[in-house]
Amino acid sequence: MSTVIVFGPTGNIGSVAARTAEACGATVWLGMRDTSKAIPTLTAEQEKSGRFERVEADLTNPDTLTAAVKKSGAKRAFIYLAHGSKDHMKASLQALKSAGVEYIVFLSSFTINTPSPADIEPSELIPYVHAQVELSLDSVFGHDNFVAVRPGAFATNILPYVSGIKAGHVSCPGANFDMDAVTFTDMGEVSGILLASGPKNGQHEVYVYGPERMTQGEAIKRAGKVVWGNDVEVQDLTGQDALDAYAKAGFPKPFADYMARVISRTDEEADANHVRYEEGVKNVELYTGHPATKFEDFVEAHKSLFGA
């Protein structure tokens, strides 16, 4: 049986990845900054009876990674983008490799829509930071020793609007923004299977999408119907109103400016961003054995997240 380490298991995707890898037969070490924290999809009883171990680790601190990998003996690792890294995680990746990790599953982004990550311009903030980590992985581990999971627009992106959904009125930037509402359950399962068993069909980038594209406003309305049975009025904020909303939410100005540009893109630009869409939908079933989860089914199963 393989031994793997999952960094960020207290996040929804990481927790599902850890649980899935263990179900596939792996011994799973849970790399956590705070080893006392609860893990969302893993009860204390499941953790105790399964092949799980906790270890202190921080993806921005290479010394903790060296210690965690040596203690665990893990040969494979699931990682995410560590904000705050000044070298695009290169030192952290070098620490993982030197300590014995041989293969990485990296939670990247579908916004990398060019033939090479090196083609992404710094002005494209979200794809750029993910692309730089992919380039660091290629440099440290080599092309054949990592896989980039590139999920689409998360179903949970509408969670900041749960109070408005319940009240029946939401004002948000990007109501017309095109999204596929991929679920953290599908992302986590695909990642966990990749971690335990590796990629299929020689895949190096594994796109993961929800089965239906919709606007953010439509997702908000559908969530209202499922959770509260109400009709939600959605107001689209654009221009300065959008910038003000992002500022109020605490986003730094460069990120707010970037998001304001993203939500104003044309339908053709949105199509170009959802690269390999049909493949990404099929990848869910290719790895998990079940079709990509429908948005309404996800909301129904996680009503508490949406304010119920």
C-alpha positions in Angstrom: 0.0 0.0 0.0 1.2 3.5 -0.8 1.9 6.2 1.7 0.8 9.7 0.8 0.6 13.1 2.4 -2.2 15.6 1.9 -1.5 19.3 2.7 -4.5 21.4 3.6 -6.9 18.6 4.7 -8.9 21.1 6.7 -10.2 22.6 3.4 -13.1 21.0 1.7 -11.1 19.8 -1.4 -8.2 18.5 0.7 -10.4 16.6 3.1 -12.2 14.8 0.3 -8.9 14.1 -1.4 -7.6 12.6 1.9 -10.6 10.5 2.5 -10.7 9.3 -1.1 -7.0 8.3 -1.2 -7.5 6.3 2.0 -10.5 4.5 0.5 -8.3 3.6 -2.5 -5.9 1.8 -0.1 -3.3 4.5 0.8 -2.0 5.4 4.2 -2.8 9.1 4.4 -0.8 11.6 6.4 -2.6 14.8 7.1 -0.2 17.8 6.8 -1.6 20.6 8.9 -0.5 23.9 10.4 -2.7 23.2 13.4 -3.0 19.4 14.1 -5.9 20.0 16.5 -8.3 21.3 13.9 -11.3 19.4 12.7 -11.4 17.9 9.1 -14.7 18.7 7.3 -15.6 15.4 5.8 -13.8 13.1 8.2 -15.2 12.3 11.6 -13.0 11.5 14.6 -14.3 7.9 14.5 -13.5 7.5 10.8 -10.1 9.0 11.3 -9.3 6.7 14.2 -10.5 3.5 12.4 -8.9 4.4 9.1 -5.3 4.7 7.8 -4.8 8.4 8.8 -2.1 10.1 10.7 -1.7 13.8 11.5 1.6 15.7 11.2 2.4 19.4 11.6 3.4 21.1 8.3 3.1 24.4 6.6 3.6 24.7 2.8 5.3 28.1 3.3 7.8 26.7 5.7 10.2 24.2 3.9 11.7 23.0 7.2 8.3 21.7 8.4 7.8 20.0 5.1 11.2 18.2 5.4 10.3 17.0 8.9 6.7 15.9 7.9 7.8 13.9 4.9 10.6 12.2 6.7 8.3 11.3 9.6 5.6 10.0 7.3 7.7 8.3 4.6 5.3 9.6 2.0 6.2 9.3 -1.6 3.3 11.2 -3.0 1.8 14.6 -2.0 -1.3 16.7 -2.7 -0.6 20.4 -2.5 -2.4 23.6 -3.2 -1.2 27.2 -4.0 0.4 28.6 -0.9 -0.3 32.3 -0.9 2.6 34.3 0.5 5.3 32.2 -1.1 7.9 34.6 -2.6 9.5 32.1 -5.0 6.3 30.4 -6.4 6.8 27.5 -3.9 10.1 26.5 -5.4 11.9 26.1 -2.0 9.0 24.2 -0.6 9.0 21.8 -3.6 12.7 21.3 -3.3 12.2 20.4 0.4 9.5 17.9 -0.5 11.7 16.2 -3.1 14.8 16.1 -1.0 12.8 14.5 1.9 11.6 11.7 -0.4 8.4 12.8 -2.2 8.5 11.5 -5.8 5.2 12.6 -7.2 2.9 15.7 -6.7 -0.8 16.3 -7.3 -1.2 20.1 -7.5 -4.6 21.8 -7.3 -4.2 24.3 -10.1 -6.7 26.3 -12.1 -8.7 26.1 -15.4 -7.8 29.7 -16.0 -4.4 28.5 -17.4 -5.7 28.4 -21.0 -2.5 28.6 -23.0 -0.4 25.8 -24.5 2.3 26.5 -21.9 2.0 27.9 -18.4 5.0 30.1 -19.4 2.8 32.0 -21.8 0.6 33.5 -19.0 1.1 37.2 -18.5 1.6 38.6 -14.9 -1.4 40.8 -15.4 -3.6 37.7 -15.4 -3.3 37.3 -11.7 -5.1 34.0 -10.9 -3.8 32.0 -13.9 -0.3 33.5 -13.5 0.3 32.5 -9.9 -0.9 28.9 -10.6 1.1 28.8 -13.8 4.3 29.8 -11.9 3.9 26.9 -9.5 3.4 24.5 -12.3 6.6 25.8 -13.8 8.3 25.3 -10.4 7.0 21.8 -10.3 8.4 21.1 -13.8 11.8 22.5 -12.8 12.0 20.6 -9.5 10.2 17.3 -10.1 10.2 17.1 -13.9 7.3 16.9 -16.3 6.4 13.2 -15.7 6.4 13.5 -11.9 3.5 15.8 -11.2 -0.1 16.3 -12.4 -1.9 19.6 -12.4 -5.6 19.3 -11.5 -7.3 22.3 -13.2 -10.8 22.7 -11.8 -13.3 25.2 -13.2 -15.4 27.8 -11.4 -16.3 26.5 -8.0 -20.0 25.9 -7.0 -19.1 27.5 -3.6 -18.1 30.8 -5.2 -21.7 32.0 -4.4 -21.4 31.4 -0.7 -20.6 35.1 0.1 -24.2 35.8 -1.0 -26.1 33.3 1.3 -27.7 36.0 3.4 -29.0 37.7 0.3 -30.2 34.4 -1.2 -32.2 33.8 1.9 -33.6 37.3 1.8 -34.4 37.0 -1.9 -32.2 39.8 -3.2 -28.5 39.7 -4.1 -26.3 42.4 -5.5 -23.1 41.0 -6.8 -20.3 41.7 -9.3 -20.4 39.3 -12.2 -24.0 38.2 -12.2 -23.4 37.3 -15.9 -20.1 35.7 -15.3 -19.9 32.2 -16.9 -19.3 29.4 -14.5 -19.6 25.6 -14.5 -20.1 25.2 -10.7 -17.7 22.3 -10.2 -18.1 20.8 -6.7 -15.5 20.3 -4.1 -16.6 16.7 -3.8 -15.7 16.0 -7.5 -12.5 18.0 -7.2 -11.5 16.1 -4.1 -12.4 12.7 -5.3 -10.5 13.1 -8.6 -7.5 14.5 -6.7 -7.5 11.7 -4.1 -7.6 9.0 -6.8 -4.8 10.7 -8.7 -2.8 10.8 -5.5 -3.4 7.1 -4.7 -3.3 5.7 -8.3 -1.8 8.2 -10.7 -3.3 9.7 -13.9 -5.1 7.8 -16.7 -4.5 8.0 -20.4 -1.2 9.7 -19.9 -2.8 12.9 -18.7 -0.6 15.6 -17.3 -3.3 18.3 -16.9 -6.6 17.0 -15.6 -9.3 19.5 -16.1 -12.4 19.0 -13.8 -15.6 20.8 -14.6 -19.2 20.8 -13.5 -21.7 19.2 -16.0 -23.5 22.5 -16.9 -22.4 26.0 -17.5 -24.5 28.8 -16.1 -24.1 32.4 -15.1 -23.3 33.2 -11.5 -26.7 34.9 -11.2 -28.4 31.8 -12.4 -26.5 29.7 -9.8 -27.7 32.1 -7.1 -31.3 31.8 -8.3 -31.1 28.0 -8.4 -29.6 27.8 -4.9 -32.5 30.0 -3.6 -35.0 27.6 -5.1 -33.3 24.5 -3.7 -32.6 25.8 -0.2 -35.5 28.2 0.5 -37.9 27.7 -2.3 -37.8 31.4 -3.1 -37.3 33.5 -6.2 -34.1 35.5 -5.8 -33.7 38.9 -7.5 -30.1 39.4 -8.7 -28.6 42.8 -9.4 -25.5 42.8 -11.5 -22.8 45.2 -10.3 -20.5 46.5 -13.0 -17.8 49.2 -13.3 -17.1 51.3 -10.2 -19.9 49.5 -8.3 -18.1 46.2 -8.8 -14.8 47.7 -7.7 -16.5 49.1 -4.6 -18.0 45.7 -3.8 -14.7 44.0 -4.1 -13.0 46.7 -1.9 -15.8 46.2 0.7 -15.1 42.5 0.7 -11.5 43.2 1.5 -9.8 42.4 -1.8 -6.6 44.3 -2.6 -7.0 46.8 -5.4 -4.9 44.8 -8.0 -7.1 41.8 -7.4 -10.2 43.9 -7.6 -9.1 45.4 -10.8 -8.3 42.0 -12.2 -11.7 40.5 -11.2 -13.5 43.5 -12.7 -11.9 42.8 -16.0 -12.7 39.1 -15.8 -16.4 39.5 -15.1 -16.7 41.9 -18.0 -15.4 39.5 -20.6 -17.5 38.5 -23.6 -19.1 35.1 -24.2 -16.4 34.3 -26.7 -13.7 35.0 -24.1 -15.6 32.9 -21.6 -15.6 30.0 -24.1 -11.9 30.4 -24.6 -11.4 30.3 -20.8 -13.3 27.0 -20.4 -10.6 25.1 -22.4 -11.2 21.4 -22.9 -14.7 21.7 -21.3 -16.2 18.4 -22.5 -13.0 16.6 -21.5 -13.1 18.1 -18.1 -16.7 17.0 -17.5 -15.8 13.5 -18.6 -12.8 13.4 -16.4 -15.0 13.2 -13.3 -16.5 10.0 -14.5 -13.2 8.7 -15.9 -11.6 8.9 -12.4 -14.5 8.5 -10.0 -16.9 6.2 -11.8 -19.8 8.6 -11.4 -21.0 11.6 -13.6 -20.0 15.1 -12.7 -22.3 16.3 -9.9 -25.2 18.6 -10.9 -25.3 21.9 -9.1 -28.7 21.4 -7.6 -27.8 18.0 -6.3 -24.7 19.5 -4.6 -26.7 22.3 -3.0 -29.4 19.9 -1.8 -26.7 17.7 -0.2 -25.0 20.8 1.4 -27.8 23.1 2.4 -26.1 24.1 5.6 -23.4 25.7 3.5 -26.0 27.8 1.8 -27.5 29.2 4.9 -30.1 26.6 5.9 
